[in-house]
């Protein structure tokens, strides 16, 4: 955590932490509060390139902690929501895509009832991500739709009328 605090090592430390969190599972309990305090602080102060790895690490923390992520869910969503509307190419779109991935992980961690208030808005953000024309955002949006289908099951069915045509259109695009 000392390396996470040091601006010279933040990016690398968060990348390493992200990998470690992927395998911690139940062992995360003793570290979760400290991890979330440090990472949440970086979401407000770090440069955009560091914020991207911080968001990835938070997604991994949610994945590892499952329902124990619940106390951090709403405050984290408050910090991340403005990343989901970024449109500039490069680092901004990378941050938006990583955030969309992390938010999907949150839904799996906290469950559909807790996630429900965010569902409609995030589905709209995912569709807007497709419209931007970025291959990365398109991929993240479709991954998000897949997670939403798993979490919301039959409640996702009405969205198929919009998701499937967008997916088919995406498959028809020329790869460059």
ROSE-4610 file (N, C-alpha, C; in Angstrom, 1 decimal, always signed):
// ROSE-4610
residu = [X/X/X/X/X/X/X/X/X/X/X/X/X/X/X/X/X/X/X/X/X/X/X/X/X/X/X/X/X/X/X/X/X/X/X/X/X/X/X/X/X/X/X/X/X/X/X/X/X/X/X/X/X/X/X/X/X/X/X/X/X/X/X/X/X/X/X/X/X/X/X/X/X/X/X/X/X/X/X/X/X/X/X/X/X/X/X/X/X/X/X/X/X/X/X/X/X/X/X/X/X/X/X/X/X/X/X/X/X/X/X/X/X/X/X/X/X/X/X/X/X/X/X/X/X/X/X/X/X/X/X/X/X/X/X/X/X/X/X/X/X/X/X/X/X/X/X/X/X/X/X/X/X/X/X/X/X/X/X/X/X/X/X/X/X/X/X/X/X/X/X/X/X/X/X/X/X/X/X/X/X/X/X/X/X/X/X/X/X/X/X/X/X/X/X/X/X/X/X/X/X/X/X/X/X/X/X/X/X/X/X/X/X/X/X/X/X/X/X/X/X/X/X/X/X/X/X/X/X/X/X/X/X/X/X/X/X/X/X/X/X/X/X/X/X/X/X/X/X/X/X/X/X/X/X/X/X/X/X/X/X/X/X/X/X/X/X/X/X/X/X/X/X/X/X/X/X/X/X/X/X/X/X/X/X/X/X/X/X/X/X/X/X/X/X/X/X/X/X/X/X/X/X/X/X/X/X/X/X/X/X/X/X/X/X/X/X/X/X/X/X/X/X/X/X/X/X/X/X/X/X/X/X/X/X/X/X/X/X/X/X/X/X/X/X/X/X/X/X/X/X/X/X/X/X/X/X/X/X/X/X/X/X/X/X/X/X/X/X/X/X/X/X/X/X/X/X/X/X/X/X/X/X/X/X/X/X/X/X/X/X/X/X/X/X/X/X/X/X/X/X/X/X/X/X/X/X/X/X/X/X/X/X/X/X/X/X/X/X/X/X/X/X/X/X/X/X/X/X/X/X/X/X/X/X/X/X/X/X/X/X/X/X/X/X/X/X/X/X/X/X/X/X/X/X/X/X/X/X/X/X/X/X/X/X/X/X/X/X/X/X/X/X/X/X/X/X/X/X/X/X/X/X/X/X/X/X/X/X/X/X/X/X/X/X/X/X/X/X/X/X/X/X/X/X/X/X/X/X/X/X/X/X/X/X/X/X/X/X/X/X/X/X/X/X/X/X/X]
num = [1/1/1/2/2/2/3/3/3/4/4/4/5/5/5/6/6/6/7/7/7/8/8/8/9/9/9/10/10/10/11/11/11/12/12/12/13/13/13/14/14/14/15/15/15/16/16/16/17/17/17/18/18/18/19/19/19/20/20/20/21/21/21/22/22/22/23/23/23/24/24/24/25/25/25/26/26/26/27/27/27/28/28/28/29/29/29/30/30/30/31/31/31/32/32/32/33/33/33/34/34/34/35/35/35/36/36/36/37/37/37/38/38/38/39/39/39/40/40/40/41/41/41/42/42/42/43/43/43/44/44/44/45/45/45/46/46/46/47/47/47/48/48/48/49/49/49/50/50/50/51/51/51/52/52/52/53/53/53/54/54/54/55/55/55/56/56/56/57/57/57/58/58/58/59/59/59/60/60/60/61/61/61/62/62/62/63/63/63/64/64/64/65/65/65/66/66/66/67/67/67/68/68/68/69/69/69/70/70/70/71/71/71/72/72/72/73/73/73/74/74/74/75/75/75/76/76/76/77/77/77/78/78/78/79/79/79/80/80/80/81/81/81/82/82/82/83/83/83/84/84/84/85/85/85/86/86/86/87/87/87/88/88/88/89/89/89/90/90/90/91/91/91/92/92/92/93/93/93/94/94/94/95/95/95/96/96/96/97/97/97/98/98/98/99/99/99/100/100/100/101/101/101/102/102/102/103/103/103/104/104/104/105/105/105/106/106/106/107/107/107/108/108/108/109/109/109/110/110/110/111/111/111/112/112/112/113/113/113/114/114/114/115/115/115/116/116/116/117/117/117/118/118/118/119/119/119/120/120/120/121/121/121/122/122/122/123/123/123/124/124/124/125/125/125/126/126/126/127/127/127/128/128/128/129/129/129/130/130/130/131/131/131/132/132/132/133/133/133/134/134/134/135/135/135/136/136/136/137/137/137/138/138/138/139/139/139/140/140/140/141/141/141/142/142/142/143/143/143/144/144/144/145/145/145/146/146/146/147/147/147/148/148/148/149/149/149/150/150/150/151/151/151/152/152/152/153/153/153/154/154/154/155/155/155/156/156/156/157/157/157/158/158/158/159/159/159/160/160/160/161/161/161/162/162/162/163/163/163/164/164/164/165/165/165/166/166/166/167/167/167/168/168/168/169/169/169/170/170/170/171/171/171/172/172/172/173/173/173/174/174/174/175/175/175/176/176/176]
x = [+0.8/+0.0/+0.9/+2.1/+3.0/+3.3/+3.5/+3.8/+2.6/+1.4/+0.2/+0.1/+0.6/+0.6/+1.7/+2.8/+3.9/+3.6/+3.5/+3.2/+4.1/+5.4/+6.3/+6.0/+5.3/+5.0/+3.6/+2.7/+1.2/+0.7/+1.1/+0.5/+0.9/+2.2/+2.7/+2.2/+2.1/+1.6/+0.1/-0.7/-2.1/-2.3/-1.4/-1.5/-1.1/-0.1/+0.2/-0.9/-1.5/-2.6/-3.8/-4.0/-5.1/-4.9/-3.7/-3.4/-3.6/-3.1/-3.2/-4.6/-5.4/-6.8/-7.6/-7.2/-7.8/-7.8/-6.8/-6.6/-6.8/-7.1/-7.2/-8.5/-9.6/-10.9/-11.2/-11.4/-11.8/-10.7/-9.5/-8.4/-8.5/-9.3/-9.4/-10.0/-10.8/-11.5/-10.7/-9.5/-8.6/-8.0/-8.1/-7.5/-8.5/-9.7/-10.7/-10.9/-11.0/-11.3/-10.1/-8.9/-7.7/-7.5/-7.8/-7.7/-8.7/-9.9/-10.9/-10.7/-10.2/-9.9/-8.8/-7.7/-6.6/-7.0/-7.6/-8.0/-9.1/-10.0/-11.0/-10.4/-9.4/-8.7/-8.0/-7.4/-6.7/-7.7/-8.9/-9.9/-10.1/-9.8/-10.0/-8.8/-7.6/-6.4/-5.4/-5.4/-4.4/-4.6/-3.6/-3.7/-4.6/-5.1/-6.1/-5.5/-4.2/-3.6/-3.6/-3.4/-3.4/-4.8/-5.8/-7.2/-7.7/-7.2/-7.6/-7.2/-6.0/-5.5/-6.2/-6.5/-7.2/-8.6/-9.3/-10.6/-10.6/-9.6/-9.4/-9.2/-8.4/-8.1/-9.4/-10.2/-11.4/-12.4/-12.4/-13.2/-12.8/-11.5/-10.9/-11.2/-11.2/-11.6/-13.1/-13.9/-15.3/-15.5/-14.8/-14.8/-14.4/-13.3/-12.8/-13.7/-14.3/-15.0/-16.5/-17.0/-18.4/-19.3/-20.2/-21.2/-20.6/-19.3/-18.7/-18.3/-18.4/-18.2/-19.4/-20.5/-21.7/-21.5/-20.8/-20.6/-19.9/-19.1/-18.3/-19.0/-20.1/-20.7/-21.2/-22.1/-22.7/-21.6/-20.8/-19.7/-18.8/-18.5/-17.7/-18.4/-19.7/-20.4/-20.5/-20.6/-20.6/-19.3/-18.2/-16.9/-16.6/-17.3/-17.0/-18.0/-19.1/-20.2/-19.7/-18.9/-18.5/-17.5/-16.8/-15.9/-16.7/-18.0/-18.8/-19.4/-19.1/-19.5/-18.3/-17.1/-15.9/-16.0/-15.6/-15.7/-14.4/-13.5/-12.2/-11.4/-10.8/-10.0/-8.8/-8.3/-7.1/-7.4/-6.7/-6.9/-8.3/-9.0/-10.4/-11.3/-11.2/-12.0/-11.5/-10.2/-9.7/-10.3/-10.3/-10.9/-12.4/-13.1/-14.5/-14.8/-14.0/-14.1/-13.8/-12.7/-12.4/-13.4/-14.0/-15.0/-16.3/-16.6/-17.8/-17.6/-16.4/-16.0/-16.2/-15.6/-15.7/-17.1/-17.9/-19.3/-20.1/-19.8/-20.4/-20.0/-18.7/-18.3/-19.0/-19.2/-20.0/-21.4/-22.0/-23.4/-23.3/-22.3/-22.2/-22.0/-21.2/-20.8/-22.0/-22.8/-23.8/-25.2/-25.4/-26.7/-27.6/-28.6/-29.5/-30.4/-30.8/-31.6/-30.9/-29.7/-28.9/-28.5/-28.2/-27.7/-28.8/-30.1/-31.2/-31.3/-31.1/-31.3/-30.3/-29.2/-28.2/-28.4/-29.2/-29.3/-29.7/-30.8/-31.3/-30.2/-29.7/-28.7/-27.5/-27.0/-25.8/-26.0/-27.2/-27.5/-27.4/-27.9/-27.9/-26.4/-25.6/-24.2/-23.5/-23.8/-23.2/-23.6/-24.9/-25.3/-24.6/-24.5/-23.7/-22.3/-21.7/-20.3/-20.2/-21.2/-21.2/-21.2/-22.0/-22.2/-20.9/-20.0/-18.8/-17.9/-18.0/-17.2/-15.9/-15.6/-14.4/-14.5/-13.6/-13.7/-13.6/-12.8/-12.6/-13.9/-14.6/-15.8/-16.9/-16.9/-17.9/-17.8/-16.5/-16.2/-16.7/-16.3/-16.7/-18.2/-18.9/-20.4/-21.0/-20.5/-21.1/-20.7/-19.5/-19.2/-20.2/-20.4/-21.4/-22.8/-23.2/-24.5/-24.6/-23.5/-23.4/-23.5/-22.8/-22.9/-24.3/-24.9/-26.3/-27.3/-27.1/-27.9/-27.8/-26.6/-26.4/-27.0/-26.8/-27.3/-28.8/-29.4/-30.8/-31.6/-31.0/-31.7/-32.9/-34.1/-35.2/-35.6/-35.2/-35.4/-34.6/-33.6/-32.8/-33.4/-34.4/-35.0/-35.5/-36.1/-36.6/-35.4/-34.2/-33.1/-32.5/-32.9/-32.4/-32.8/-33.9/-34.3/-33.4/-32.6/-31.6/-30.2/-29.9/-28.6/-28.2/-29.1/-28.8/-28.6/-29.4/-29.1/-27.7/-27.4/-26.1/-25.0/-25.2/-24.1/-23.9/-25.0/-24.9/-24.2/-24.6/-24.0/-22.5/-22.1/-20.7/-20.0/-20.6/-19.9/-19.7/-20.5/-20.4/-19.3/-18.8/-17.8/-16.5/-15.8/-14.5/-13.5/-12.6/-11.6/-10.4/-9.8/-8.7/-7.5]
y = [-1.2/+0.0/+1.3/+1.1/+2.3/+2.6/+1.6/+1.9/+2.5/+2.2/+2.8/+4.3/+4.6/+6.0/+6.9/+6.3/+7.0/+7.3/+8.5/+8.9/+8.2/+8.0/+7.4/+5.9/+5.2/+3.8/+3.5/+4.5/+4.2/+3.3/+3.6/+2.8/+1.4/+1.1/-0.2/-1.0/-0.3/-0.9/-1.2/-0.4/-0.7/-1.8/-1.9/-3.0/-4.3/-4.3/-5.5/-5.9/-4.9/-5.1/-5.7/-5.2/-5.8/-7.3/-7.7/-9.1/-9.9/-9.3/-10.0/-10.2/-9.2/-9.2/-10.3/-10.6/-11.6/-13.0/-13.2/-14.5/-14.5/-13.4/-13.3/-14.0/-13.8/-14.4/-14.1/-15.1/-14.8/-14.1/-14.2/-13.6/-12.0/-11.5/-10.1/-9.4/-10.1/-9.5/-8.6/-9.1/-8.3/-7.0/-7.0/-5.8/-4.9/-5.4/-4.7/-3.2/-2.9/-1.5/-0.6/-1.1/-0.3/-0.1/-1.2/-1.1/-0.1/-0.2/+0.7/+2.1/+2.4/+3.8/+4.3/+3.6/+4.1/+4.3/+3.3/+3.4/+4.4/+4.6/+5.6/+7.0/+7.2/+8.5/+8.8/+7.7/+7.9/+8.3/+7.8/+8.2/+9.7/+10.4/+11.8/+12.6/+12.0/+12.8/+12.3/+11.1/+10.5/+11.0/+11.0/+11.3/+10.3/+10.6/+9.7/+8.4/+8.3/+7.0/+6.1/+6.7/+5.9/+5.5/+6.4/+6.2/+4.9/+4.7/+3.5/+2.2/+2.1/+0.9/+0.8/+2.0/+2.0/+1.4/+1.8/+1.3/-0.2/-0.7/-2.1/-2.8/-2.3/-2.9/-2.9/-1.8/-1.8/-2.9/-3.1/-4.1/-5.5/-5.7/-7.0/-7.1/-6.0/-6.1/-6.5/-6.0/-6.4/-7.8/-8.3/-9.7/-10.6/-10.2/-11.1/-11.1/-9.9/-9.8/-10.1/-10.2/-10.5/-9.6/-10.2/-9.4/-8.5/-8.8/-8.0/-6.6/-6.5/-5.2/-4.2/-4.7/-3.9/-2.5/-2.4/-1.1/-0.1/-0.6/+0.3/+0.6/-0.1/+0.0/+1.4/+1.9/+3.2/+4.3/+4.4/+5.5/+5.4/+4.1/+3.9/+4.3/+4.0/+4.4/+5.9/+6.6/+8.0/+8.6/+7.9/+8.4/+8.0/+6.9/+6.4/+7.0/+7.5/+7.8/+8.8/+9.7/+10.7/+10.1/+9.0/+8.3/+7.6/+7.3/+6.6/+7.5/+8.8/+9.7/+10.4/+9.9/+10.4/+10.0/+10.9/+10.6/+10.8/+11.6/+11.9/+10.6/+10.5/+9.3/+9.2/+8.0/+7.7/+7.4/+8.0/+7.6/+7.8/+8.8/+8.9/+7.8/+7.3/+6.2/+4.9/+4.8/+3.6/+3.6/+4.8/+4.8/+4.5/+5.0/+4.7/+3.2/+2.6/+1.2/+0.3/+0.6/-0.1/+0.1/+1.3/+1.6/+0.8/+0.7/-0.1/-1.6/-2.1/-3.5/-3.6/-2.7/-2.7/-2.7/-1.8/-1.7/-3.0/-3.7/-5.0/-6.0/-5.9/-6.8/-6.4/-5.1/-4.7/-5.3/-5.3/-5.9/-7.4/-8.1/-9.5/-9.6/-8.7/-8.8/-8.4/-7.4/-6.9/-7.5/-8.0/-8.6/-7.6/-8.2/-7.4/-6.4/-6.8/-5.9/-4.6/-4.7/-3.6/-2.8/-3.5/-2.8/-2.2/-2.6/-2.2/-0.7/+0.2/+1.6/+2.2/+1.5/+2.0/+1.3/+0.3/-0.5/+0.3/+1.0/+1.7/+2.7/+3.5/+4.5/+3.9/+2.8/+2.2/+1.4/+0.9/+0.3/+1.4/+2.6/+3.7/+4.1/+4.2/+4.5/+3.5/+2.2/+1.2/+1.4/+1.7/+1.9/+3.1/+4.2/+5.4/+5.0/+4.1/+3.7/+3.1/+2.3/+1.7/+2.7/+3.8/+4.8/+5.7/+5.7/+6.5/+6.0/+4.8/+4.2/+3.7/+3.5/+3.0/+1.5/+0.7/-0.8/-1.2/-0.5/-0.8/-0.6/+0.5/+0.8/-0.1/-0.5/-1.4/-2.8/-3.2/-4.5/-4.4/-3.3/-3.2/-3.2/-2.5/-2.4/-3.8/-4.6/-5.9/-6.9/-6.7/-7.5/-7.1/-5.8/-5.3/-5.9/-5.9/-6.5/-8.0/-8.7/-10.1/-10.3/-9.4/-9.5/-9.2/-8.1/-7.8/-8.9/-9.6/-10.7/-11.8/-12.1/-13.1/-12.6/-11.3/-10.8/-10.7/-10.1/-9.8/-10.9/-11.9/-13.0/-12.6/-13.0/-12.8/-11.3/-10.5/-9.1/-8.4/-9.0/-8.5/-8.6/-9.6/-9.9/-8.7/-7.7/-6.6/-5.8/-5.9/-5.2/-5.9/-7.2/-8.0/-7.3/-6.7/-6.0/-4.9/-4.3/-3.3/-3.9/-4.8/-5.4/-6.2/-7.1/-8.1/-7.3/-6.4/-5.7/-4.9/-4.4/-3.7/-4.7/-5.8/-6.9/-7.3/-7.6/-8.0/-7.0/-5.7/-4.6/-4.5/-4.8/-4.8/-5.9/-7.0/-8.2/-7.9/-7.0/-6.7/-5.6/-5.0/-3.9/-4.5/-3.7/-4.1/-4.0/-4.9/-4.8/-4.1/-3.2/-2.5/-2.6]
z = [+0.0/+0.0/+0.0/+0.5/+0.5/-0.9/-1.8/-3.2/-3.9/-3.5/-4.1/-3.7/-2.6/-2.2/-2.9/-3.4/-4.0/-5.4/-5.8/-7.2/-8.2/-7.8/-8.7/-9.0/-8.1/-8.3/-8.3/-8.3/-8.2/-9.3/-10.5/-11.6/-11.6/-11.4/-11.3/-10.1/-8.9/-7.7/-7.9/-8.5/-8.7/-9.7/-10.7/-11.6/-10.9/-10.0/-9.3/-8.3/-7.6/-6.7/-7.4/-8.6/-9.4/-9.6/-10.0/-10.2/-8.9/-7.9/-6.6/-6.1/-6.3/-5.9/-6.7/-7.9/-8.7/-8.0/-7.2/-6.5/-5.0/-4.4/-3.0/-2.4/-3.1/-2.7/-1.2/-0.4/+1.0/+1.8/+1.4/+2.1/+2.1/+1.2/+1.0/+2.2/+3.0/+4.1/+5.0/+5.3/+6.2/+5.6/+4.3/+3.6/+2.9/+2.7/+1.9/+2.3/+3.5/+3.9/+3.6/+3.8/+3.5/+2.0/+1.3/-0.2/-0.8/-0.3/-0.9/-0.4/+0.8/+1.2/+0.3/+0.1/-0.7/-2.2/-2.7/-4.2/-4.4/-3.5/-3.7/-3.7/-2.8/-2.8/-4.1/-4.7/-5.9/-7.1/-7.0/-8.0/-8.1/-7.0/-7.0/-7.3/-7.1/-7.1/-8.2/-8.7/-9.6/-11.0/-11.8/-13.2/-13.9/-15.0/-15.7/-16.0/-16.4/-16.7/-15.4/-14.3/-13.0/-12.6/-12.9/-12.6/-13.3/-14.5/-15.2/-14.5/-14.0/-13.3/-11.9/-11.3/-10.0/-10.2/-11.2/-11.5/-11.7/-12.5/-12.7/-11.4/-10.5/-9.2/-8.3/-8.4/-7.7/-8.2/-9.5/-10.1/-9.6/-9.5/-9.0/-7.5/-6.7/-5.3/-5.2/-6.0/-6.0/-6.3/-7.3/-7.8/-6.6/-6.0/-4.9/-3.7/-3.3/-2.1/-2.2/-3.4/-3.7/-2.9/-2.1/-1.3/-0.3/+0.1/+1.1/+0.5/-0.8/-1.5/-1.3/-0.8/-0.7/+0.0/+1.1/+1.8/+0.9/-0.1/-0.9/-2.2/-2.5/-3.8/-4.2/-3.4/-3.7/-3.7/-2.7/-2.7/-4.0/-4.3/-5.5/-6.8/-6.9/-8.1/-8.2/-7.1/-7.1/-7.6/-7.3/-7.8/-9.3/-9.8/-11.1/-12.2/-11.8/-12.8/-13.8/-13.5/-14.5/-15.5/-15.1/-16.1/-17.2/-17.0/-18.0/-19.1/-19.0/-20.0/-20.8/-20.5/-21.2/-22.7/-23.6/-25.0/-25.8/-25.2/-25.9/-26.2/-27.4/-27.7/-26.8/-26.7/-25.9/-24.5/-23.6/-22.2/-21.6/-22.1/-21.6/-22.0/-23.3/-23.7/-23.0/-22.8/-22.0/-20.6/-20.0/-18.6/-18.6/-19.6/-19.8/-19.9/-20.8/-21.0/-19.8/-19.1/-17.9/-16.8/-16.7/-15.8/-16.1/-17.3/-17.7/-17.3/-17.5/-17.1/-15.6/-14.8/-13.4/-12.9/-13.5/-13.0/-13.2/-14.3/-14.5/-13.4/-13.0/-11.9/-10.6/-10.4/-9.2/-9.2/-10.4/-10.5/-10.0/-10.5/-10.1/-8.6/-8.0/-6.6/-5.7/-6.0/-5.1/-5.4/-6.6/-7.0/-7.7/-8.3/-9.1/-8.3/-7.1/-6.4/-6.0/-5.6/-5.2/-6.4/-7.5/-8.7/-9.5/-9.3/-10.1/-10.3/-9.3/-9.5/-10.6/-10.9/-11.8/-13.2/-13.3/-14.4/-15.7/-15.7/-16.9/-17.4/-16.5/-16.9/-17.5/-16.9/-17.3/-18.7/-18.9/-20.2/-21.2/-20.9/-21.9/-22.1/-21.1/-21.3/-22.1/-22.0/-22.8/-24.3/-24.5/-25.9/-26.5/-25.7/-26.2/-26.4/-25.7/-25.9/-27.3/-27.7/-29.0/-30.1/-29.9/-30.9/-31.1/-30.1/-30.2/-31.4/-31.7/-32.8/-32.4/-31.1/-30.6/-30.5/-31.1/-31.0/-29.5/-28.7/-27.3/-26.5/-26.8/-26.1/-26.5/-27.8/-28.3/-27.6/-27.5/-26.8/-25.4/-24.7/-23.3/-23.1/-24.0/-24.0/-24.1/-25.1/-25.3/-24.1/-23.5/-22.3/-21.2/-21.1/-20.0/-20.2/-21.5/-21.8/-21.4/-21.6/-21.2/-19.7/-19.0/-17.5/-17.1/-17.7/-17.3/-17.6/-18.7/-19.0/-17.9/-17.4/-16.4/-15.1/-14.7/-13.4/-13.4/-14.5/-14.5/-15.2/-15.8/-16.4/-17.3/-17.0/-17.8/-17.9/-16.9/-16.9/-18.0/-18.5/-19.6/-20.9/-21.0/-22.3/-23.1/-22.5/-23.3/-24.0/-23.5/-24.1/-25.3/-25.5/-26.6/-27.9/-28.0/-29.2/-29.7/-28.7/-29.0/-29.1/-28.2/-28.1/-29.3/-29.7/-30.8/-32.1/-32.6/-33.8/-33.7/-32.6/-32.4/-32.5/-31.9/-32.0/-33.4/-34.1/-35.5/-36.4/-36.2/-36.9/-36.6/-35.4/-35.0/-35.7/-35.8/-36.5/-38.0/-38.5/-40.0/-40.2/-39.2/-39.4/-39.9/-40.7/-41.2/-40.1/-39.9/-38.9/-39.6/-38.8/-39.3/-38.3]
